[in-house]
Amino acid sequence: MKNFICFIILLIFAGFVFFVGWTQIKVKPGYIGVVESKTGGIDKDIIIPGSFSWHKEFLIPSNASIIKFENKPYNCTKTITEKRWQGSEYSFTFQISLSYLPELIADLMQENKISSQEDLNEYLDGVAAYLAQRASELYLSKFLSNEAFMPESLTITELTNSIALYKEYPDFDINILALTNYSFSGDL
């Protein structure tokens, strides 16, 4: 009987330890979590709902916390307008949708580039602005080399391959890079 009681106590203790470290249930669907602890810093193993995760950092009270981020593509509209010499001007408006690998968030946190959802949104907005700038430069160079060039003649695949975002941002996929509006005025 004594062995049975010890077994039950051990089983309860093991269940408690398992439950305290079980992090998957602490993150809602549509979000991902990154564990930040006082003893281990930012954990590279992110928490994805539906995928088992257990973190020993939660065994020490008030040692760890989970920072949650939305797990969805980033969508925005960017307009690039530039005045050129002799009063000429061009303007391009792009609809952009970026998706990223969830592991990117832990990497950005370890590099101290982000620490919250707002920081992530600002970072993604910067990537989208860079993408729009590169796309507008490509369109402008094609127009300057051939005044009959029509931006809609360039396919999305040609555009994304020419920009080569994957070289500077390998963890991103461009879901949408659509030119929704453009204008040229004056002599470019």
C-alpha positions as CSV (number, residue, x, y, z in Angstrom):
1,M,0.0,0.0,0.0
2,K,2.9,2.4,0.8
3,N,4.4,1.9,-2.7
4,F,1.0,2.6,-4.3
5,I,0.6,5.9,-2.4
6,C,4.2,6.9,-3.4
7,F,3.4,6.0,-7.0
8,I,0.2,8.2,-6.9
9,I,2.1,11.1,-5.4
10,L,4.9,10.7,-8.0
11,L,2.2,10.5,-10.7
12,I,0.5,13.7,-9.5
13,F,3.9,15.5,-9.3
14,A,4.8,14.4,-12.8
15,G,1.4,15.6,-14.1
16,F,1.9,18.9,-12.4
17,V,5.4,19.4,-13.9
18,F,4.1,18.4,-17.3
19,F,1.1,20.8,-17.1
20,V,3.2,23.8,-15.8
21,G,5.7,23.4,-18.8
22,W,3.1,22.7,-21.4
23,T,3.0,25.9,-23.4
24,Q,1.0,24.9,-26.4
25,I,-2.3,25.4,-24.6
26,K,-1.3,29.0,-23.6
27,V,-1.4,30.3,-27.2
28,K,-4.7,30.7,-29.1
29,P,-5.2,29.6,-32.7
30,G,-4.1,32.4,-35.1
31,Y,-1.2,33.4,-32.9
32,I,2.3,32.1,-32.3
33,G,4.2,32.5,-29.0
34,V,7.8,33.2,-28.2
35,V,9.1,32.2,-24.7
36,E,11.2,34.8,-23.0
37,S,12.8,33.8,-19.7
38,K,15.1,35.4,-17.1
39,T,17.3,32.3,-17.1
40,G,17.4,31.5,-20.9
41,G,16.5,34.7,-22.8
42,I,14.6,34.2,-26.0
43,D,13.9,30.6,-26.9
44,K,14.2,29.7,-30.6
45,D,11.5,27.0,-30.3
46,I,8.4,29.0,-31.0
47,I,4.9,27.9,-29.8
48,I,2.5,27.1,-32.5
49,P,-1.1,26.0,-31.6
50,G,-1.7,22.4,-32.5
51,S,2.0,21.5,-32.3
52,F,3.2,20.1,-29.0
53,S,5.6,22.4,-27.0
54,W,6.9,22.1,-23.5
55,H,9.3,24.6,-21.9
56,K,11.2,23.9,-18.7
57,E,11.6,27.6,-18.1
58,F,8.0,27.7,-16.7
59,L,9.0,25.4,-13.8
60,I,10.6,28.3,-11.9
61,P,7.8,30.7,-10.8
62,S,7.8,34.1,-12.6
63,N,10.8,33.1,-14.6
64,A,9.2,33.0,-18.1
65,S,6.5,34.6,-20.1
66,I,5.0,34.1,-23.6
67,I,5.0,37.0,-26.0
68,K,2.2,36.4,-28.5
69,F,2.2,37.5,-32.2
70,E,-0.5,37.3,-34.8
71,N,0.2,34.6,-37.3
72,K,-1.1,36.0,-40.6
73,P,0.2,37.7,-43.7
74,Y,1.0,41.4,-43.4
75,N,-1.1,43.5,-45.9
76,C,-0.6,47.1,-46.8
77,T,-0.7,49.7,-49.6
78,K,2.4,51.7,-50.3
79,T,2.7,54.7,-52.6
80,I,6.1,55.8,-53.9
81,T,6.2,59.3,-55.3
82,E,9.3,61.1,-56.4
83,K,10.0,64.4,-58.0
84,R,12.7,64.3,-60.5
85,W,14.6,67.0,-62.4
86,Q,12.9,69.8,-64.2
87,G,9.6,69.3,-62.4
88,S,8.9,65.8,-63.6
89,E,7.3,63.4,-61.2
90,Y,6.3,59.7,-61.0
91,S,4.1,57.9,-58.6
92,F,3.4,54.1,-58.1
93,T,0.9,52.6,-55.7
94,F,1.3,48.9,-54.7
95,Q,-0.9,46.5,-52.9
96,I,1.5,44.2,-50.9
97,S,0.9,41.1,-48.9
98,L,3.9,39.4,-47.2
99,S,4.0,36.2,-45.3
100,Y,6.9,35.0,-43.2
101,L,8.2,31.9,-41.5
102,P,7.1,31.9,-37.8
103,E,10.7,31.3,-36.7
104,L,11.6,34.7,-38.1
105,I,9.9,36.3,-35.0
106,A,12.2,34.5,-32.6
107,D,15.2,35.5,-34.7
108,L,14.1,39.1,-34.7
109,M,13.6,39.1,-31.0
110,Q,17.0,37.6,-30.4
111,E,18.5,40.3,-32.5
112,N,16.6,43.0,-30.5
113,K,14.8,44.2,-33.6
114,I,11.3,43.6,-32.2
115,S,9.8,43.0,-28.8
116,S,6.0,43.3,-29.4
117,Q,3.3,43.0,-32.1
118,E,3.7,46.7,-32.7
119,D,7.4,46.4,-33.3
120,L,6.7,43.4,-35.7
121,N,4.2,45.5,-37.6
122,E,6.7,48.4,-37.9
123,Y,9.4,45.9,-39.1
124,L,7.0,44.4,-41.7
125,D,5.9,47.9,-42.8
126,G,9.6,48.7,-43.4
127,V,10.1,45.5,-45.5
128,A,7.0,46.5,-47.5
129,A,8.2,50.0,-48.0
130,Y,11.6,48.7,-49.2
131,L,9.8,46.3,-51.6
132,A,7.7,49.1,-53.0
133,Q,10.8,51.3,-53.5
134,R,12.6,48.5,-55.3
135,A,9.6,47.8,-57.5
136,S,9.1,51.5,-58.4
137,E,12.8,51.8,-59.3
138,L,12.5,48.8,-61.6
139,Y,9.4,50.2,-63.3
140,L,11.1,53.6,-63.7
141,S,14.3,52.1,-65.1
142,K,12.2,50.1,-67.7
143,F,10.3,53.3,-68.6
144,L,13.5,55.3,-69.0
145,S,15.0,52.7,-71.3
146,N,11.8,52.3,-73.3
147,E,9.2,55.1,-73.3
148,A,6.6,52.8,-74.7
149,F,6.9,50.5,-71.7
150,M,3.7,49.8,-69.9
151,P,4.0,48.7,-66.2
152,E,1.1,46.2,-66.6
153,S,3.2,44.3,-69.2
154,L,5.5,43.1,-66.4
155,T,4.1,40.0,-64.7
156,I,4.2,39.6,-61.0
157,T,6.7,36.7,-61.3
158,E,9.1,38.9,-63.4
159,L,8.7,41.7,-60.9
160,T,9.4,39.6,-57.8
161,N,12.3,37.8,-59.5
162,S,13.8,41.2,-60.6
163,I,13.5,42.6,-57.1
164,A,15.1,39.5,-55.6
165,L,13.7,40.2,-52.1
166,Y,14.7,36.7,-51.1
167,K,18.3,37.7,-51.1
168,E,17.9,40.3,-48.4
169,Y,14.9,38.8,-46.6
170,P,15.0,35.0,-47.1
171,D,12.3,34.3,-44.6
172,F,9.6,36.2,-46.5
173,D,7.3,35.2,-49.3
174,I,5.6,37.9,-51.4
175,N,1.9,36.8,-51.7
176,I,0.8,39.9,-53.6
177,L,2.8,42.6,-55.2
178,A,0.2,44.3,-57.4
179,L,0.6,47.7,-59.0
180,T,-2.7,49.3,-58.5
181,N,-2.0,52.8,-59.8
182,Y,0.8,54.7,-61.5
183,S,1.4,58.1,-63.1
184,F,4.2,59.9,-64.9
185,S,4.3,63.7,-65.4
186,G,6.7,65.8,-67.2
187,D,9.8,64.5,-68.9
188,L,11.4,61.7,-67.0
